Amino acid sequence: MNPAQVTLSSFLADHLASRRAAAPGGLHATDAAGLCTVIEAIAQAVEAIAARIAQGAIGAAQTLLHGPTASIHDALSVAANDVMTSMCERSAEIAGMVSPFMQSVRATSAGRYVLFADPLDGAANADSNAALGSIFSIRHAGACTADGGCVITGTKQLAAGYALYGPATLLVITVGRGTHGFTLCRERGEFVLTHEAIRMPEHGVELAINGGNERFWEPPVQRYVSECRDGSAGVRQRDIDTRWIASLVADTHRTLLRGGLCLYPRASRCAPRASRQPLLYQAQALAWLVEQAGGCASTGRVRVLDVAADTHGCTPMFLGTQREVERIERYHREHERGEDAPFTSPLFNERSLFRPEARV
């Protein structure tokens, strides 16, 4: 079949049937049909969010906000969350939803699934017309407690994905049988398969990290980034490009296609903003997508998917090729054993305003 003719609906029907056949007793026919319905509903929500984002300040003005000084990204964040919430309320399959706007699971129906979503990742980019995204994870409703809380690992996900709002609107998903990308065809009003069975390059030469927080990183991360910056003149013996889009979805997508490592490290307590990602509606969804594409996802110490967290629990995260993730994990182990050499940076040396004793 011509990939250009494979729609999201037909792809899901085929892949969920294959998953059910491969693991009888695991995914039942009712589960397959229900998941297909939920993912298609999410795709419709993504299309609506993309349309609102495409209007920029005009689209933001359509959202009623408290206060006259609200920014474009605040307005679009509220609008995206409203779109996702409305979609859940209309779906008989979705029992509830969790997002950054909710303290616990918001019940929507007596359905079988709970949707964990970040409706608009990288929202601050909206003010500069840069890349934005949405992230989602689908799990059984039984994963949540009666009071609306959740303590769960990433291995319990049934499906996960993200939308990237850029020159084109992409929807990248996994249902446990590879990672696949779809592009929104606006003329047809549906997502079409364009990136089948994505595989992360094994020898990527790109690094994604917010260098402005360098003085707050743990020593293993400082060591890793310093070696990458040394390039062909250092221990890595090759030049490595640094990229930072300030959108978790956009940075992950670039790493997924080009390889390398995307770093969201733990920051020290004095950092203005901790660089940790919510587990249930960000980190574990992206970790599963990366693993299904042949990559790895780690906290620097353990696999992201093995971490159990409550509803809004957070984690540092390193996504990328197996070789790079294993290297950053090794640096953490060596640091904890005291085997790594002390890291010093000329930028923050004795004459620097950022030396430890000068911090307030």
BATORTOR-306247 format. One record per residue: y, x, z of N, C-alpha, C in turn; residue in three letters. Coordinates in steps of 0.1 Angstrom, whole numbers, padded with zeros to 4 digits, always signed. Each point is the difference from the previous one (the first is absolute). Example, Ala and Ser with C-alpha at 12.3 -4.5 7.8 and 13.67 -1.06 7.14 Angstrom:
-0057+0132+0078+0012-0009+0000+0012+0009+0000ALA
+0011-0004-0007+0011+0009+0000+0011-0008+0008SER
This chain:
-0012+0008+0000+0012-0008+0000+0012+0009+0000MET
+0010-0004-0008+0013+0007+0000+0007-0001+0013ASN
+0003+0011+0007+0007+0000+0013+0013-0009+0000PRO
+0006+0000-0012+0013-0007-0001-0002-0015+0002ALA
-0013-0005-0002-0003-0014+0001-0006-0004+0013GLN
-0002+0010+0009-0006-0003+0013+0011-0004+0010VAL
+0000-0012+0004+0010-0005+0010-0005+0003+0014THR
+0009-0002+0010-0004+0002+0014-0011-0010+0003LEU
+0001-0012-0004-0010-0010+0004-0014+0003-0005SER
-0001+0004-0013-0013+0003-0006-0005+0013+0006SER
+0008+0009+0003-0004+0013+0006-0006-0003+0014PHE
+0007-0008+0008-0005-0003+0014-0013-0007-0001LEU
-0001-0010-0009-0013-0008-0001-0011+0010-0002ALA
+0002+0009-0009-0011+0009-0004-0003+0010+0011ASP
+0010+0006+0006-0002+0010+0010-0005-0005+0014HIS
+0005-0012+0003-0005-0006+0013-0015-0004-0002LEU
-0003-0005-0012-0014-0003-0003-0009+0012+0001ALA
+0005+0011-0006-0007+0013+0001-0002+0005+0014SER
+0010-0002+0008+0000+0005+0014-0011-0009+0008ARG
+0000-0013-0003-0009-0008+0006-0015+0003-0004ARG
-0002+0003-0012-0013+0004-0005-0005+0013+0006ALA
+0010+0010+0001-0003+0013+0005-0004+0000+0015ALA
+0006-0010+0007-0003-0001+0015-0003-0014+0004ALA
-0012-0005-0004-0003-0014+0004-0001-0001+0015PRO
+0006-0010+0005+0000-0002+0015+0013+0005+0006GLY
+0008+0007-0009+0013+0005+0005+0011-0010-0005GLY
+0004+0001-0012+0010-0009-0005-0006-0012-0007LEU
+0001-0012+0006-0006-0012-0005+0009-0006-0011HIS
-0007-0010-0007+0007-0006-0011+0013-0007+0004ALA
+0000-0006+0012+0012-0007+0005+0011+0011+0003THR
-0004+0011+0006+0009+0011+0002+0007+0005-0013ASP
-0009+0002-0010+0005+0005-0013+0010-0010-0006ALA
-0003-0013+0001+0010-0010-0006+0013+0000+0008ALA
-0002+0001+0014+0012-0001+0008+0009+0012-0002GLY
-0006+0012+0000+0008+0012-0002+0007+0000-0014LEU
-0007-0005-0010+0007-0001-0013+0012-0009+0001CYS
-0002-0011+0007+0012-0010+0001+0011+0007+0008THR
-0003+0007+0010+0011+0006+0008+0007+0011-0008VAL
-0007+0008-0006+0006+0011-0008+0009-0005-0011ILE
-0005-0011-0007+0008-0006-0010+0013-0006+0005GLU
-0001-0006+0012+0012-0005+0007+0010+0011+0003ALA
-0006+0011+0005+0009+0012+0003+0007+0005-0013ILE
-0008+0000-0011+0006+0004-0013+0012-0009-0004ALA
-0002-0013+0003+0011-0009-0003+0012+0003+0009GLN
-0002+0003+0012+0011+0003+0009+0007+0013-0004ALA
-0008+0010-0005+0005+0013-0005+0009-0003-0012VAL
-0004-0009-0009+0008-0003-0011+0013-0006+0004GLU
+0000-0009+0010+0012-0006+0005+0009+0010+0007ALA
-0005+0009+0007+0008+0011+0007+0006+0009-0011ILE
-0008+0003-0010+0005+0009-0011+0012-0007-0007ALA
-0001-0013-0002+0011-0007-0006+0013+0000+0008ALA
-0002-0001+0013+0012+0000+0009+0006+0014+0001ARG
-0009+0011+0000+0005+0013+0001+0008+0004-0013ILE
-0006-0005-0011+0007+0003-0013+0014-0005-0001ALA
+0004-0009+0008+0013-0005+0000+0010+0008+0009GLN
-0006+0009+0008+0008+0008+0008+0009-0008+0010GLY
+0013+0003+0000+0009-0006+0009+0001-0015-0003ALA
-0002-0004-0012+0000-0014-0003-0012-0007+0007ILE
-0012+0006-0001-0011-0006+0007+0001+0000+0015GLY
+0007+0011+0005+0002+0000+0015+0009-0011+0004ALA
+0010-0003-0008+0009-0011+0004-0006-0013+0001ALA
-0012-0002-0006-0007-0013+0001-0007-0002+0014GLN
+0000+0011+0008-0006-0001+0013+0010-0002+0011THR
-0002-0010+0008+0010-0003+0011-0003+0010+0011LEU
+0010+0007+0005-0001+0010+0011+0010-0003+0011LEU
-0003+0005+0011+0009-0002+0012+0010+0012-0001HIS
+0012-0003-0002+0011+0010+0000+0004+0003-0015GLY
+0013+0002-0002+0005+0003-0013-0002+0014-0005PRO
-0004+0009+0008-0001+0014-0004-0014+0005-0003THR
-0009-0009-0002-0014+0003-0002-0001+0008-0014ALA
-0009+0010+0000-0001+0008-0012-0010-0006-0010SER
+0000+0005-0012-0009-0005-0010-0015+0002+0005ILE
-0003+0011+0006-0014+0002+0004-0004-0009+0011HIS
+0009-0004+0009-0003-0009+0011-0003-0014-0006ASP
+0008-0004-0010-0001-0013-0006-0013-0001-0008ALA
-0004+0011-0007-0012+0000-0008-0012+0001+0009LEU
+0001+0007+0011-0011+0000+0010-0004-0013+0005SER
+0011-0008+0004-0002-0013+0005-0006-0009-0011VAL
+0005+0001-0013-0005-0008-0011-0014+0003-0003ALA
-0004+0013+0000-0014+0004-0003-0009-0006+0011ALA
+0004+0001+0013-0009-0005+0011-0001-0015-0002ASN
+0011-0007-0003-0001-0015-0002-0010-0003-0012ASP
+0001+0007-0010-0009-0002-0012-0015+0001+0005VAL
-0003+0011+0007-0014+0002+0005-0004-0011+0010MET
+0009-0003+0009-0003-0011+0010-0003-0013-0007THR
+0009-0004-0009-0002-0012-0007-0013-0001-0008SER
-0004+0012-0006-0012+0001-0007-0012-0003+0009MET
+0001+0006+0012-0011-0002+0010-0001-0014+0004CYS
+0011-0006+0003+0000-0014+0004-0005-0010-0010GLU
+0001+0004-0013-0006-0009-0010-0015+0002-0003ARG
-0005+0012+0005-0014+0003-0003-0009-0005+0011SER
-0010-0007-0004-0010-0005+0010-0010+0011+0004ALA
+0001+0011-0007-0009+0011+0004+0005+0010+0010GLU
+0013+0000+0002+0007+0009+0009+0003-0006+0014ILE
-0007+0005+0010+0002-0006+0013+0013+0005+0007ALA
+0005+0011-0004+0012+0005+0006+0005+0013-0006GLY
+0011+0005+0004+0007+0011-0006+0006+0009+0011MET
+0000+0013-0003+0006+0010+0009+0010+0008-0009VAL
+0012+0002+0004+0010+0008-0007+0009+0006+0010SER
+0009+0010-0004+0009+0006+0009+0010-0010+0006PRO
+0001-0012-0005+0009-0010+0005-0007-0009+0011PHE
-0013+0003+0003-0007-0009+0009-0006+0008+0011MET
+0001-0004+0013-0006+0007+0011-0015-0002+0001GLN
-0005-0011-0005-0015-0002+0000-0003-0008-0012SER
-0013-0004-0002-0004-0007-0012+0006-0014+0000VAL
+0007-0003-0011+0005-0013-0002-0010-0009-0007ARG
-0005-0010+0007-0010-0009-0005+0006-0008-0011ALA
-0008-0002-0011+0005-0008-0011-0010-0011-0004THR
-0013+0002+0002-0010-0010-0003-0013+0004+0007SER
-0010-0008-0003-0013+0003+0006-0009+0008-0010ALA
+0007+0008-0008-0008+0008-0010-0008+0011+0006GLY
-0006+0008-0008-0010+0010+0004+0006+0014+0001ARG
+0012+0002-0005+0006+0014-0002+0013+0001+0007TYR
+0003+0012+0005+0014+0003+0005+0006+0011-0010VAL
+0012-0003-0003+0007+0010-0009+0010+0009+0008LEU
-0002+0013-0001+0009+0009+0006+0008+0006-0011PHE
+0014-0002+0001+0008+0004-0011+0013+0006+0005ALA
+0005+0010-0008+0013+0005+0001+0007-0006-0013ASP
+0007-0010+0001+0005-0007-0012+0010+0008-0009PRO
+0007+0009+0007+0010+0009-0008+0001+0014+0006LEU
-0009+0009-0004+0001+0014+0004+0011+0007-0007ASP
+0006+0009+0007+0011+0008-0006+0012-0008-0003GLY
+0003-0010+0008+0010-0010-0003+0014+0007-0001ALA
+0002+0011+0007+0013+0007+0000+0003+0004-0014ALA
-0010+0002-0009+0002+0005-0013+0007-0011-0009ASN
+0000-0012+0005+0006-0011-0008+0015+0002-0002ALA
+0007+0006+0010+0014+0002-0002+0003+0010-0011ASP
-0009+0009-0003+0002+0010-0011-0008-0003-0012SER
-0006-0012-0001-0008-0005-0011-0012+0010-0003ASN
-0006+0004+0011-0012+0009-0002-0013-0008+0003ALA
-0011+0007+0000-0013-0006+0000-0003-0007+0014ALA
-0006-0012-0001-0004-0007+0012-0015-0004-0002LEU
-0005-0005+0011-0015-0004-0001-0003-0011+0010GLY
-0012-0005-0001-0006-0009+0010-0014+0005+0002SER
-0005-0001+0013-0014+0004+0003-0007-0011+0007ILE
-0013-0001-0003-0008-0011+0007-0014+0004+0003PHE
-0006-0006+0010-0014+0002+0004-0005-0014+0004SER
-0012-0003-0005-0007-0012+0003-0012+0002+0009ILE
-0001-0008+0011-0011+0002+0009-0005-0014+0004ARG
-0012-0001+0006-0005-0012+0005+0008-0005+0012HIS
+0002-0013+0001+0008-0006+0011-0006+0003+0013ALA
-0013+0002+0001-0006+0004+0012+0004+0013+0006GLY
+0007+0008-0008+0005+0013+0005+0011-0001+0011ALA
+0006-0012+0001+0011-0002+0009-0004-0008+0012CYS
+0006+0002+0011-0003-0007+0012+0008-0013+0001THR
-0004-0008+0010+0006-0013+0001+0015+0000+0003ALA
+0005+0011+0006+0014+0000+0002+0008+0007-0011ASP
-0007+0001-0012+0007+0005-0011+0001+0015-0001GLY
-0008+0008+0008+0000+0014+0000-0012+0005-0009GLY
+0001+0013-0003-0011+0006-0008-0003+0014+0005CYS
-0012+0004+0001-0004+0014+0003-0011+0002-0010VAL
+0002+0008-0010-0009+0001-0011+0001+0013-0008ILE
-0011+0004-0006+0001+0012-0008+0001-0003-0015THR
+0004+0010-0008+0002-0003-0014-0013-0002-0008GLY
-0011+0003+0006-0013-0002-0007-0003-0015-0001THR
+0007-0009+0007-0003-0014-0001+0008-0007-0010LYS
+0007+0007-0009+0008-0006-0010-0009-0006-0011GLN
+0004-0012-0005-0007-0006-0011+0007+0003-0014LEU
+0013+0002+0001+0007+0004-0012+0014+0006+0004ALA
+0006+0008-0008+0012+0006+0003+0008+0003-0013ALA
+0013+0001+0001+0007+0004-0012+0015+0002+0003GLY
+0007+0004-0010+0014+0001+0000+0006-0004-0013TYR
+0013-0004+0001+0008-0003-0012+0011+0010-0001ALA
+0003+0005-0012+0011+0010-0002+0010-0006-0009LEU
+0012-0002+0005+0010-0006-0008+0009+0011-0006TYR
-0002+0003-0013+0007+0011-0006+0004-0005-0014GLY
+0000+0009-0010+0003-0004-0014-0010-0011-0004PRO
-0013+0001+0005-0009-0011-0002-0005-0004+0014ALA
-0005-0012+0001-0006-0004+0013-0015+0002+0000THR
-0005+0009+0009-0014+0003+0000-0007-0006+0013LEU
-0012-0004-0002-0008-0005+0012-0013+0009+0000LEU
-0002+0007+0010-0011+0009+0002-0009-0005+0011VAL
-0013-0002-0003-0008-0007+0010-0014+0007+0001ILE
-0007-0003+0011-0014+0004+0002-0007-0011+0007THR
-0012-0003-0004-0009-0009+0007-0012+0007+0005VAL
+0001+0013+0000-0011+0009+0004-0008+0005-0011GLY
+0004-0001-0012-0007+0005-0012+0010+0007-0009ARG
+0007+0010+0005+0010+0008-0007+0014-0006+0001GLY
+0009+0008-0004+0014-0004+0000+0005-0003-0014THR
+0007-0011-0002+0003-0004-0013+0015-0005-0001HIS
+0007+0003-0011+0013-0004-0001+0003-0010-0011GLY
+0009-0010+0003+0003-0010-0010+0016+0000-0002PHE
+0004-0003-0012+0014-0001-0003+0004-0014-0003THR
+0011-0004+0005+0005-0014-0002+0005-0002-0014LEU
-0006-0009-0008+0004-0003-0013+0009-0013+0002CYS
+0013+0003-0001+0010-0011+0003-0001-0011-0010ARG
-0003+0003-0013-0001-0010-0010-0012-0010+0003GLU
-0011+0006+0005-0012-0008+0002+0000-0006+0015ARG
+0008+0007+0008+0001-0005+0014-0013+0004+0008GLY
-0007+0011-0003-0012+0004+0006-0001+0015+0001GLU
-0009+0005+0009-0002+0014+0001-0012+0004-0009PHE
+0002+0011-0007-0010+0004-0010-0005+0014+0004VAL
-0013+0003-0001-0006+0012+0004+0006+0012-0009LEU
+0006+0010+0006+0005+0011-0007-0005+0014+0005THR
-0004+0000+0013-0005+0012+0006-0014-0003+0006HIS
-0010+0001-0008-0013-0003+0006-0007+0012+0006GLU
-0006-0002+0012-0007+0010+0007+0009+0013+0002ALA
+0011-0001+0006+0009+0011+0002-0007+0011+0008ILE
+0001+0013-0004-0005+0011+0007+0011+0010+0003ARG
+0001+0004+0012+0010+0009+0004-0003+0014-0005MET
+0009+0007-0007-0003+0014-0005-0004+0009+0012PRO
-0010+0009-0002-0004+0008+0011+0009+0012+0003GLU
+0008+0004-0010+0008+0012+0002+0015-0004-0002HIS
+0005-0009+0007+0014-0004-0001+0009+0011+0006GLY
+0012+0001-0005+0009+0010+0004+0014-0006+0004VAL
-0001-0011+0007+0012-0007+0005-0001-0003+0014GLU
+0012+0000+0007+0001-0002+0014+0010-0011+0002LEU
-0003-0010+0008+0010-0011+0003+0002+0000+0015ALA
+0012+0003+0004+0004+0000+0015+0015-0001+0001ILE
+0005-0006+0011+0014+0000+0003+0004+0013+0007ASN
+0005+0009-0008+0003+0013+0006+0012+0000+0010GLY
+0007-0011+0001+0011-0001+0009-0005+0000+0015GLY
-0013-0003+0002-0005-0001+0014-0008+0013+0003ASN
+0002+0011-0007-0008+0012+0002+0000+0005+0014GLU
+0011+0000+0007+0001+0005+0013-0007-0008+0011ARG
-0005-0012-0004-0007-0009+0009-0015+0000-0003PHE
-0004+0007-0010-0015+0000-0003-0008+0008+0010TRP
-0013-0003+0000-0009+0008+0008-0002+0013-0007GLU
-0004+0011+0007-0002+0013-0007-0010+0000-0011PRO
-0011-0007+0000-0009+0000-0011+0007-0005-0013PRO
+0008-0010+0001+0007-0005-0012+0011+0009-0004VAL
+0007+0007+0009+0010+0010-0004-0007+0011-0007GLN
-0012+0004+0004-0007+0011-0006-0004-0004-0014ARG
-0006-0012-0002-0004-0005-0013+0011+0000-0010TYR
+0011-0006+0004+0012-0002-0009+0006+0014-0003VAL
+0001+0009+0009+0005+0013-0002-0008+0007-0010SER
-0013-0001+0001-0009+0007-0010+0001-0006-0014GLU
+0002-0013-0001+0003-0006-0013+0013+0004-0006CYS
+0010+0002+0008+0013+0004-0005-0001+0015-0005ARG
-0008+0008+0007-0001+0014-0005-0006+0001-0014ASP
-0007-0011-0004-0006+0000-0013-0008+0011-0004GLY
+0001+0005-0012-0008+0011-0006+0002+0013+0008SER
+0011+0001+0007+0002+0013+0008-0007+0000+0013ALA
-0006-0011+0004-0006-0001+0013-0015-0002+0000GLY
-0006-0005+0011-0014-0001+0001-0006-0011-0010VAL
+0008-0009-0004-0005-0011-0009-0002+0006-0015ARG
+0008+0010-0003-0001+0007-0013+0002-0009-0012GLN
+0008-0011+0002+0004-0008-0011+0013-0008+0005ARG
+0008-0004-0010+0012-0007+0003-0003-0015+0002ASP
+0006-0006+0010-0003-0014+0004+0014-0007+0000ILE
+0001-0011-0008+0012-0008+0000+0001-0009+0012ASP
+0012-0002+0004+0003-0010+0011+0007-0012-0005THR
-0005-0012+0003+0006-0012-0004+0001-0010+0012ARG
+0010-0008+0000+0002-0009+0012+0008-0012-0006TRP
-0007-0012+0000+0007-0012-0005+0005-0009+0011ILE
-0005+0003+0012+0004-0008+0012-0006-0015-0001ALA
-0011-0001-0007-0007-0013+0000-0015+0004+0001SER
-0006-0005+0011-0014+0004+0002-0009-0004-0012LEU
+0003-0012-0006-0008-0004-0012+0002+0009-0011VAL
+0013+0003-0003+0003+0009-0012-0005+0014+0002ALA
+0001+0006+0012-0005+0013+0003-0016+0000-0001ASP
-0006-0010+0005-0015-0001-0001-0004-0002-0014THR
+0007-0008-0008-0004-0002-0014+0001+0013-0008HIS
+0010+0007+0002+0002+0013-0007-0011+0009+0004ARG
-0003+0001+0012-0011+0009+0005-0014-0005-0006THR
-0002-0013+0000-0012-0005-0006-0002+0004-0014LEU
+0010+0000-0008-0001+0004-0014+0001+0014-0003LEU
+0007+0008+0009+0003+0014-0003-0007+0010+0009ARG
-0005-0005+0011-0007+0008+0010+0010+0007+0009GLY
-0005+0009+0008+0009+0006+0010-0002-0006+0014GLY
+0011-0001+0007-0001-0005+0014+0013-0008+0003LEU
-0001-0011+0006+0011-0008+0005+0000+0000+0015CYS
+0010+0005+0007+0000+0002+0014+0010-0009+0008LEU
-0005-0007+0009+0008-0008+0010-0004+0005+0014TYR
+0005+0012+0004-0005+0006+0012+0005-0006+0013PRO
-0006+0003+0011+0005-0003+0013+0012+0008+0003ARG
+0010-0006+0005+0013+0007+0003+0001+0001+0016ALA
+0008+0010+0004+0002+0002+0014+0008-0011+0006SER
+0000-0001+0013+0007-0012+0007+0015+0000-0003ARG
+0006+0011-0003+0014+0001-0002+0004-0004-0015CYS
-0010-0003-0008+0003-0004-0014+0007-0014+0000ALA
+0010-0001-0009+0008-0013+0000-0009-0011-0005PRO
-0010+0002-0008-0009-0010-0005-0014+0006-0001ARG
-0010-0005+0008-0013+0005-0001-0006-0003-0014ALA
-0007+0010-0005-0005-0001-0014-0015-0005+0001SER
-0002-0011+0006-0013-0006+0002-0001-0013-0007ARG
-0012-0003-0006-0001-0012-0008-0009-0011+0007GLN
+0004-0013+0000-0008-0010+0006-0014+0000-0007PRO
-0010+0000+0009-0014+0001-0005-0004-0012-0008LEU
+0001-0012+0005-0007-0012-0005+0006-0004-0013LEU
+0013+0001-0002+0006-0005-0012+0007+0010-0009TYR
-0003+0013+0003+0005+0011-0009-0011+0010-0001GLN
-0002+0008+0011-0008+0012-0001-0015-0002-0005ALA
-0007-0010+0006-0014-0002-0003-0002-0006-0014GLN
+0010-0008-0004-0001-0005-0014+0001+0011-0010ALA
+0010+0008+0002+0002+0011-0010-0012+0011+0001LEU
-0005+0002+0013-0011+0009+0002-0012-0004-0008ALA
-0003-0013+0000-0012-0005-0007+0002+0002-0015TRP
+0012-0003-0005+0003+0001-0014-0002+0015-0005LEU
+0005+0009+0008-0001+0014-0003-0014+0005+0001VAL
-0008-0004+0010-0014+0004+0001-0008-0006-0012GLU
+0003-0012-0004-0007-0006-0011+0003+0007-0014GLN
+0011+0007+0000+0004+0008-0012-0005+0015+0001ALA
-0008+0003+0010-0005+0013+0002+0008+0009+0009GLY
+0010-0005+0006+0009+0008+0009-0004-0001+0014GLY
+0008+0004+0009-0003+0000+0015+0013-0005+0007CYS
-0002-0005+0012+0012-0005+0008-0003+0004+0014ALA
+0008+0007+0007-0002+0005+0013+0012-0001+0009SER
-0002-0001+0013+0011+0001+0009+0004+0015+0003THR
-0008+0009-0006+0002+0014+0004-0012+0004+0009GLY
-0006-0010+0006-0011+0003+0009-0012-0009-0003ARG
+0002-0012-0004-0011-0009-0003+0003-0008-0012VAL
-0011-0006-0006+0002-0008-0012+0008-0013+0004ARG
+0010-0003-0008+0008-0012+0003-0008-0013+0001VAL
-0010-0002-0008-0007-0012+0000-0009-0002+0013LEU
-0002+0011+0007-0008+0000+0012+0009-0003+0013ASP
+0013+0000-0002+0009-0003+0012+0000-0014+0003VAL
-0002-0004+0012+0002-0014+0004+0014-0002+0006ALA
+0006-0010-0004+0014-0002+0005+0003-0015+0003ALA
+0010-0003+0008+0004-0013+0002+0009-0005-0012ASP
+0006-0011+0002+0007-0006-0012+0010+0009-0006THR
+0008+0006+0009+0011+0008-0006-0001+0015+0004HIS
-0013+0004+0002-0003+0014+0003+0004+0009-0012GLY
+0005+0013+0003+0004+0009-0011-0007+0013+0001CYS
+0001+0007-0011-0008+0013-0001+0008+0009-0009THR
-0001+0014+0002+0004+0009-0010-0011-0001-0012PRO
+0004+0004-0012-0009-0002-0011+0002+0011-0010MET
-0011+0005-0005-0001+0010-0011-0009-0005-0011PHE
+0006-0003-0012-0008-0006-0011+0000+0010-0011LEU
-0012+0002-0006+0000+0009-0012-0014+0004-0004GLY
-0001+0011-0007-0013+0005-0005-0008+0005+0012THR
-0013+0001-0001-0009+0004+0011+0004+0014+0004GLN
+0003+0009-0009+0002+0014+0003+0013+0001+0009ARG
+0010-0007-0004+0013+0001+0008-0001-0007+0014GLU
-0007-0011+0000-0001-0007+0013-0009+0008+0009VAL
-0010+0007-0005-0009+0008+0009+0008+0012+0005GLU
+0009+0005-0009+0009+0012+0005+0009-0004+0011ARG
+0007-0012-0001+0009-0004+0011-0008-0003+0013ILE
-0012-0005-0002-0009-0003+0012-0004+0013+0007GLU
-0003+0010-0009-0004+0013+0006+0012+0007+0007ARG
+0012-0002-0005+0012+0006+0006+0002-0007+0014TYR
-0003-0013+0001+0002-0007+0013-0011+0006+0010HIS
-0012+0002-0005-0011+0005+0009+0004+0014+0005ARG
+0004+0009-0010+0004+0013+0004+0011+0001+0010GLU
+0010-0009-0002+0011-0001+0009-0005-0004+0014HIS
-0008-0010+0001-0005-0004+0013-0009+0010+0007GLU
-0006+0009-0008-0008+0011+0006+0009+0013+0002ARG
+0012-0001-0004+0009+0012+0002-0003+0011-0010GLY
-0006-0003-0011-0004+0010-0010+0010+0002-0011GLU
+0010-0009-0001+0010+0002-0011+0011+0009+0005ASP
+0006+0007-0010+0012+0009+0003+0012-0009+0003ALA
+0008+0004+0010+0012-0007+0003+0009-0002-0013PRO
+0005-0012-0002+0008-0003-0011+0015+0002+0003PHE
+0007+0008-0009+0015+0001+0002+0006-0003-0014THR
+0012-0006+0001+0007-0004-0012+0013+0007+0000SER
+0004+0007-0011+0014+0006+0000+0011-0011+0002PRO
-0003-0012-0005+0010-0010+0001+0003-0004+0014LEU
-0010+0001+0009+0002-0004+0014-0002+0011+0009PHE
+0004+0012-0003-0002+0012+0008+0011+0001+0010ASN
+0002+0012+0006+0008+0001+0012+0015-0004-0003GLU
+0005+0002-0012+0013-0003-0003+0002-0014-0004ARG
-0010-0008+0000+0001-0014-0005+0005-0009+0011SER
+0008-0010-0005+0005-0010+0010-0012-0009+0004LEU
-0012+0001-0006-0011-0008+0003-0010+0006+0009PHE
+0003+0012+0006-0009+0007+0009-0003-0009+0012ARG
-0012+0000+0005-0004-0010+0011+0010-0001+0011PRO
+0005+0012+0005+0009-0001+0012+0014-0006-0004GLU
+0003-0002-0013+0012-0006-0004-0001-0015-0001ALA
-0012-0005+0000-0002-0015-0002+0005-0007+0013ARG
+0005-0012-0002+0005-0008+0011-0011-0010+0004VAL
